[in-house]
Amino acid sequence: KLYGSSGCVNIQGVIVLKMVWICLAMVLLFRNYCVAAEKSADTINATPNIVLLMADQMRSDMLGSSGNKATYTPNLDWIASQGVRFTNAFSSTPTCTPARSALLTGLSPWYHGMLGYGRIAERYNFELPRVFSSNGFYTSSIGKDHFGWDNKKQEAISHGFNDTDLYDGILAEYDDYDQWFSAVNPGVDPMATGLTFNDYRGKKYALPEFYHPTAWVGRRAVEFIRCYNRSQPFLLKVSFHRPHSPYDPPGRWMDYFKPEDMPAAFVGANWDSRYIHVRV
């Protein structure tokens, strides 16, 4: 559920992905009824639309469907109950742009060339959106790509997406969310909460929840699905920047979770002491 209204959709509520840290990706297949409600049944294409949902730095054990009793994730739990949970799927490079490069190309670090943090190449020989486009899909990316930004054109490096609507959470980019925020809140600082993008602190989001990047990404995704009227099936990637820092949930969610209800932090059995003398 999402707050606000725009164009052809009136939305109430908000998706805010809560608490957490490692990259989670889930694929949802929606038959064309979700975007072609007004079309007759005999005209609906049998090819499914594909929605890829991602949350940056979201730990897999921070879901009710993973058995965590301290979290509140009913919508994600419902998705898990209707599909398949891959509990032994691991990232070969569980850090930022190398992991995103792997998702973009399907390659391991030895083949996409990123063993550590850096800039993703502007184009690879094999890229997920290009493959879908070549097979008749309309491809769109909403939210965080971190696949590169063209500062001269002030637009994302597309990597084959037919359109992008981005919030990368990078100060060097004046991305689609930043442009929207400036238009609706002239003179207001989108970072008014006072946290940085790699801050270890947490605070309540200082602005109305409607303007939170998570709410914006969710609204844009819902609008895309509700308003989609092309004859071809679509691939929609919806990538939420949070719970990556800044840790700035809207106040109602900060208040919802009480420190006394939280389980103690898990601490390993001093595994790091085995490697303390290893030189890199």
PyMOL commands that set and color helices and strands:
alter all, ss='L'
color gray80, all
select helices_A, chain A and resi 32-34+41-43+64-66+74-82+96-105+109-112+128-134+176-184+209-211+213-227+251-256+259-261+271-275
alter helices_A, ss='H'
color red, helices_A
select strands_A, chain A and resi 5-6+9-10+24-30+49-55+138-143+149-150+155-156+163-166+234-240
alter strands_A, ss='S'
color yellow, strands_A
deselect
rebuild
show_as cartoon
